[in-house]
């Protein structure tokens, strides 16, 4: 993953440099499955999983030499790789799509690319294309397929930042060499499109060149000419369909929708046996609730070992998340973003017909629940997945003022609480109507 990217996004969103990129999506209908999916699983798997080092960045940042990094080719066996088990685990988590690193910045492809010899099929003991069986397994389980692809390649002799010998060139002074590189990376994208037909392309590495230099529009058109329904993330130099903040949660709700937060299970993307800073199920679930409350998706990362084994801690997280997702699926999937900040001090979602509010209450938070600025009459409140009904009262409603009062909902009984996060279902008398004024007599 790109460490520099999110820093740039922060500066852009703050208006400190340039303008934030605008998604190029001009077909909102094709984005609907993505909006409804809510959860995807990210998989960082490659030769960096042999020694458990940073993916590509370990040699770029000089933590190790390029030669030592590439020696890991000799240790990538995939001997315990079970793509069906991977797909089953992803389905158990509740995820609707999965994205795998088909090629990271190091240039090693997980499929048998014909564009060059740099692949697990040609250079590792695995001696096989490991991408095809995974995509097949995902499709058998009804999970949408996503292909992460780095458009830069630090191992390619024609890329301007060839790390092996640190050579650089100005593409304006050697257009023939740059054209060779563009032809190469675009050939690999054509292979991915033709052989795998991903539902989603997750690009990375666009920060070193402009859209014109990458020929980003050409790439987008090429993908869509093969599959008009393909979705492209926001890292194709402004020619993507949605925003992709990384690791850090946006403080304010993103103005452009849809969006997706990609986040690691510990502090690293790939397999890192030295990193024990795993999120707890409670932390993961509260982050996920916050994401969907703000109208986004969570792309949650796991990093298998070189042989295909997935760390026990990551399996546990996905299984616990899956149990919670199954319990509260109606409040999570196929819903819309929740109430704007200020109406409820927590995460929420709203049903598609806008007549039900789902309130997410952290474990053991048994104080009264408060909703502010709700015009609607409430027809019923229940703790989801239980028989527990809750009562409410309206506080501060003045008879001569159109401004709504505060809704106070009884605290949730201890035996009705979920161990991580409880969901309360609030039924309304019609589509939700919220007060947006400043108090007083005005409802505007």
Secondary structure, 3 states (H helix, E strand, C coil): CCHHHHHHHHHHHCCCCCCCCCCCCCCHHHHHHHHHHCEEEEECCCCHHHHCCCCCHHHHCCCCCHHHHHHHHHHCCCCCCCHHHHHHHHHHHCCCEEEEEEECCCCCECCCCCCCCCEHHHHCCCCCCCHHHHHHHHHHCCCEEEEEEECCCCCCCCCCCECCCCECCCCCCCHHHHHHHHHHHHHHHHHHHHHHCCCEEEEECHHHCCHHHHCHHHHHHHHHHHCCCCEEECCCCCCCCEECCECCCCCCCCCCCCEEEEECCCCCCCCCCCCCCCCCHHHHHHHHHHHHHCCEEEEEEECCCCCCCCCHHHHHHHHHHHHHHHHCHHHHCCCEECCCCCCCCCEEEECCCCCEEEEEEECCCCCCEEEECECCCEEEEEECCCCCECCEEEECCCCCCCCCCEEEECCCCHHHCCCCEEEEEEEECCCCCECCCCCCCCCC
